[in-house]
């Protein structure tokens, strides 16, 4: 297949048993690359950026419409907004941080949850069909926000020495193994934790998108001659994967926010 055709929208002429000799157009890294729509000052603006921008507008627009003029007897939009807001507030933030400590972080966590969820759900929306979180820059930016908040809260709450003890797991009762434990805890908390926070979201969306593309392409590729029954099986698997991805997309938004709250809880805790 030529370099020009190795795109997400694969070469539609590739069919099994076709005369053109084209093999199965397997998805790969090229499925995550998009030509820029336009360039501004040397910066390229592509499809994932557009979807991320639309996601931002949708989250802000929805909650603005739902709560700009709240009513004592809520309408349908306000009821949906309250349900979503309350799910994150009570189901994640309060459960992890408690009501007193957690209330001030609810707006941030609600924003993160719905922003991530919408970025994920684009993968099953016709014409869009791409999860923004499968581009590692977006999970990295969100994980960086949480990391900066977590570290700043740690140093503000405990002071410089107390913060070092916090991130290194200092406990003099450990005796001779304390230096080893402190080194391990330091790398785990300061370096590994933000990395895994980012990669968990990215990897799940990356793998899920590859599977969806593979079964979708296979359904078309096999839709020829006596391989049509196999194409039907592939199509059924595509539908199954879409349902499964809808579940995973929600879970990954939940897990990301839950971990963010856990890190904040650790920063605010008085005893370790």
N, C-alpha and C positions, 0 to 999 in steps of 0.2 A: 504494500500500500504506500502511496506517495506521501511525502511529508505534509503536503497540503491537506491530505484527507485524514490525517491522524488527529481528529478532533472529537469532541464529545458527541456531536451529531455524525456518527460514523458514515462510511460510504454505503449508501442504500443499495448500490448495485451488487454488493457482496451477498451472495446466496449460495447455500450448499448445492452441489451438483450443477452450478451455473457454468456457462461456457467461458467466462472471463478468467477462470482460474484463481479467483480471489479467495483467500483463506478466511477463517473466522476472525473478525476484527475485534480481538480481545481488548477489553478496557485496560487502561494502565495510567501512568502519571499524566499522559496527554489528556485524559478525561477531566483533569483539574486545571487545565491551562486554557485561558481565553484570550482572544485578541482584544486589545484595548478598543473601547468605543470611541474615546477621544483622549487627547493629551493636553494637559494644562501645565505650563511652566516646567516641562520635562517629566511630569508625573502622569502616569497612565491610569485611566479610569476604566475598569472592566466590569463584567457581569457580577462577580461576587461583591464588589464594592457597591454596585447599584442595589443589589438585594439587601445588603447591610444597611444602606441608607433608607430603603423602603421599610425595613424592619424597625428602624428607629422612629420613622414617621408614624408607623402603625401603632407602636407602643405608646408614644407620646399623645398621638391623636385620639386613641381609644380612651385612655384614662382621662384626658382633658374633656372629652365629650361626656364621659360617664360621671365625672365629679365636678365639672365647672359650675353646675347649678344643682347641687344635691337637694333632694326632696325628702321629707319625712316618710312619705310613702313612695319608695323608689320605683322608677319605671324599669322596663326590661334591661336597657343598657346599663343603668346604675346597678341593678341587681347582679348582672354578670360581672361588672367591675368589682363590686363588693365581694362577690364569691371568690374571684381570682385573688384579690388583695388579701382576703381573710385566709385563704388557703396557704399562702406563703407566710403570712404573719403568724398564724396560730400553728400551722402544721410544720413549719421549719424554724422560724426565728424564735418564737416563744419556747418551743420544745428544746432548743439548743441553748439559747442565751437567757431565757426567762423574760418575763414581761418588763421588768424594771430596766434591765441592761439592754434588752433587745429592741425596745420601741424605736429608738433613734436610728437604728439600722434597717428598719423595715422598708422605707422607700428605696434604698439602694438594692436590697435583696429582691424586692418585687420587680424592679427595673431589670436586674440581671436575669432573673428567672424568665420573664416574658420575652426579653430581647433574645436570649439564647434559644428559647423554644421556637420562636418565629424564624430565626435564622436556620434552625434545624429543619423545620417543617417545609421549607421551600423545596426540599428534595422530592416531595410527592405532589407538588402543585404543577399541573400541566403548563408547559411552556417555560416555566422557571426551572424545575427539576435539577436543583443543585443545592446541597446543604452548605451554607456559608461557613459553618464551623469546621468543615473539612479542609479549609485553608488555614494552616496553622497560625498565621499572623493574627487572626481574630481571637481564637482561644488564648493565645499568648498575651494579647493586649488586655483581655478581661482578667486573666490570672495575675497580670502585673498590677492591675488596680487593687485586687484583693491583697496581694503581697505587700504593696506599699501601705495600705490601710492596716494590715496586720502588724507589720514591723513598727509603724509609727505608734500604734496603740500600745505595743509591748514596751517601747522605750518611754512613752509618756506615763504609763501606769506604774512601771517598776523602777524607773530611773536607769542610768547606764549600767551600773553593776547588776542590778536586779534583772534587767533585760538579758544580759549575758548569761546569767544563771538560768533564766527562763528558757532560752533557746539552746542551751547546752545541757539541760537536764541535771544541773548541779545538785548533788546530794552527797554530803560528806560521809554519810553512813555506808556508802558503797566501798569505802576503803581504798585498797590498792588499785582496783579496776576503774576508779573514778576518772582518771585522765583519758582512758580508752573510751569510756562511755560518753564523756564530754565531746570528744572528737567526732564520734559516730553521730551523736545527737545534733551537733552543730551542722554537719553536712546534711543530715536528714531533714532538719527543720529549715535551714537557710537556703539550701541548694536543691535537694531532692523534692521537697514538698511542693514548691511552686511549679517545678517541672512536671511532676505527676498530675498536678491539678490541671495543667494545660493539656497534657498528652491524653489524659483519660477522655476528655471531650472530643479532642481532635481525632484520635484513633478510632473511636466508635463511629463517628460520622464518616470518616474516610472509608472504613471497611464497609459500612452499610451502603454507601453510595456505589462502591465498586460492585457489590453483589447485585444491587438494583440494575445497574447498567449492564452487567453481564447477562442477567436473565432477560432483560428487555431486548438487547441485541440478539441474543440466541433465539428468542421467539420469532423475530423477523428472519434471521439467517436460516432457520430450519423450515420456514414456511415455504416449502418447495417440494413438489413431487411426493414420493412416498414417505418423506420425513415430516409431513404435516402433523401426524399424531404427536411426534416429539416436540413440535412447536407448541402444541396445545399444552403439553406437560410443562414446558418452560414458561408459558403464559400464566398457568396456575401458580407456579412458583413465584412469578413476578408479583401476583396479587397477594400471596402469602407474605412475601418480603415487604410489601408496602404496609400491610397491617402490622407486621413486626416492627418495622421502622417507626411507625407512628407511636408505638409503645416506647421504643428506645429513645426517641427524640425527647419525649416528656421526661423519662427517667434521667437522662443526661443533664437536662436543665435542673432537675430536682437535686441530683447528686452534686453538681457544681455549686449550687447555692448552699446546700447542706454543709459541704466541706468549708466553704467560705465562713459560714457561721461558726463552725467548729474551731477554725483558726482564730477567729475573733474571741471566742469563749476562752481559748487558751491564753490569749493576750491579756484578757481582763481578770483571769483567775488570780486570787491572792496567794494561794498555796499550791505548790507543785511537788 
